[in-house]
C-alpha cells in the first residue's frame, strides 16, 4: 500500500468516526428524522454537484428500485436508528456497536445461503458477541431507562448495513459505486421526508447544531463516500474495508477529547473483542491490507 493511500484510509476513518460525535451533538436539539433528512439531502446535493463536474449521468428511471433498496437499508434506516440511539448512547459506544456490521452481514448471508459457516466465522461471532456484552454490560449508560432500547436500535442499524451488503453482493446490476452512493442518497431523502412531521425537534436550533449537520451531510457522507470509492479503485474492496477497524478508534478518541466521554477498561476491552470478532468473520489479515493493493485508474 502506498503511503498516500494509507493516509487516505486513516483520514476516512477519522471522518466516519467523527460522524458519531456529530450525531451525538445534533441529537440534543434535532429529531432523528430532521437530522438525517438534512444529512442525506446535503450529501445528495453535494454528489449531484460532483456528478455535474465529472459529467456523470444518473440513470434514475432505469435503476430506481435498486436505489430505493440501497437507500433504505444502507442509509435511511441505519442513519435514523443511529440518530435515535445518539440521544442516549455515547459516541464511543455507537462507533463500536456499529463495527458489528460485518458480523451481521455474515449471519444474514448464512440465512440467505450466500455464505457458509466455518470454524473461523463461528469463533469470530462468539468473540464479537462477547465484546458487545462487555462493552454494554459494564457501562454506566445501563442505568438510564432508555439505554436498552437505544442499544438495540444501534445494533439494528448495524444489522441494516449487513442486509445492504448482502443485497449489494447479490444484486444483478452494473451500477457504479459512485452512482450507487448518489442514487441511494436521493432515495433516502425521499424515504425519510414523509416522517418528518411526526418527529418534531426537541429544542431550538443553534449555530452549533446547524454546523454539525452540515459537516455530517457534506463531510461525513458526501466527501467520505468519494474518498471511500477512491480507495476501492486504488486498493480493491477488501483492503478499503479495513477502514471498519479504524472507525471505532476515532469514534472513541473524538468522544473522549471533544465531548469528555470517559474511556473505561470495558470500552477498550469490548471494542478490541468486537474488532477481533469482525476480523475473523471477514477473513481480514495484514496480507489483505497490503497484498490486495493495485494501481488506481485515472
C-alpha positions, 0 to 999 in steps of 0.5 A, spaced: 500 500 500 502 506 498 503 511 503 498 516 500 493 511 500 494 509 507 493 516 509 487 516 505 484 510 509 486 513 516 483 520 514 476 516 512 476 513 518 477 519 522 471 522 518 466 516 519 468 516 526 467 523 527 460 522 524 458 519 531 460 525 535 456 529 530 450 525 531 451 525 538 451 533 538 445 534 533 441 529 537 440 534 543 436 539 539 434 535 532 429 529 531 432 523 528 428 524 522 430 532 521 437 530 522 438 525 517 433 528 512 438 534 512 444 529 512 442 525 506 439 531 502 446 535 503 450 529 501 445 528 495 446 535 493 453 535 494 454 528 489 449 531 484 454 537 484 460 532 483 456 528 478 455 535 474 463 536 474 465 529 472 459 529 467 456 523 470 449 521 468 444 518 473 440 513 470 434 514 475 428 511 471 432 505 469 435 503 476 430 506 481 428 500 485 435 498 486 436 505 489 430 505 493 433 498 496 440 501 497 437 507 500 433 504 505 437 499 508 444 502 507 442 509 509 435 511 511 434 506 516 441 505 519 442 513 519 435 514 523 436 508 528 443 511 529 440 518 530 435 515 535 440 511 539 445 518 539 440 521 544 442 516 549 448 512 547 455 515 547 459 516 541 464 511 543 459 506 544 455 507 537 462 507 533 463 500 536 456 497 536 456 499 529 463 495 527 458 489 528 456 490 521 460 485 518 458 480 523 451 481 521 452 481 514 455 474 515 449 471 519 444 474 514 448 471 508 448 464 512 440 465 512 440 467 505 445 461 503 450 466 500 455 464 505 457 458 509 459 457 516 466 455 518 470 454 524 473 461 523 466 465 522 463 461 528 469 463 533 469 470 530 461 471 532 462 468 539 468 473 540 464 479 537 458 477 541 462 477 547 465 484 546 458 487 545 456 484 552 462 487 555 462 493 552 454 494 554 454 490 560 459 494 564 457 501 562 454 506 566 449 508 560 445 501 563 442 505 568 438 510 564 431 507 562 432 508 555 439 505 554 436 498 552 432 500 547 437 505 544 442 499 544 438 495 540 436 500 535 444 501 534 445 494 533 439 494 528 442 499 524 448 495 524 444 489 522 441 494 516 448 495 513 449 487 513 442 486 509 445 492 504 451 488 503 448 482 502 443 485 497 449 489 494 453 482 493 447 479 490 444 484 486 444 483 478 446 490 476 452 494 473 451 500 477 457 504 479 459 505 486 459 512 485 452 512 482 450 507 487 452 512 493 448 518 489 442 514 487 441 511 494 442 518 497 436 521 493 432 515 495 433 516 502 431 523 502 425 521 499 424 515 504 425 519 510 421 526 508 414 523 509 416 522 517 418 528 518 412 531 521 411 526 526 418 527 529 418 534 531 425 537 534 426 537 541 429 544 542 431 550 538 436 550 533 443 553 534 449 555 530 452 549 533 447 544 531 446 547 524 454 546 523 454 539 525 449 537 520 452 540 515 459 537 516 455 530 517 451 531 510 457 534 506 463 531 510 461 525 513 457 522 507 458 526 501 466 527 501 467 520 505 463 516 500 468 519 494 474 518 498 471 511 500 470 509 492 477 512 491 480 507 495 476 501 492 479 503 485 486 504 488 486 498 493 480 493 491 474 492 496 477 488 501 483 492 503 478 499 503 474 495 508 479 495 513 477 502 514 471 498 519 477 497 524 479 504 524 472 507 525 471 505 532 478 508 534 476 515 532 469 514 534 472 513 541 478 518 541 473 524 538 468 522 544 473 522 549 477 529 547 471 533 544 465 531 548 469 528 555 466 521 554 470 517 559 474 511 556 473 505 561 477 498 561 470 495 558 470 500 552 477 498 550 476 491 552 469 490 548 471 494 542 478 490 541 473 483 542 468 486 537 474 488 532 477 481 533 470 478 532 469 482 525 476 480 523 475 473 523 468 473 520 471 477 514 477 473 513 481 480 514 489 479 515 495 484 514 496 480 507 489 483 505 491 490 507 497 490 503 497 484 498 490 486 495 493 493 493 493 495 485 494 501 481 488 506 481 485 508 474 485 515 472 
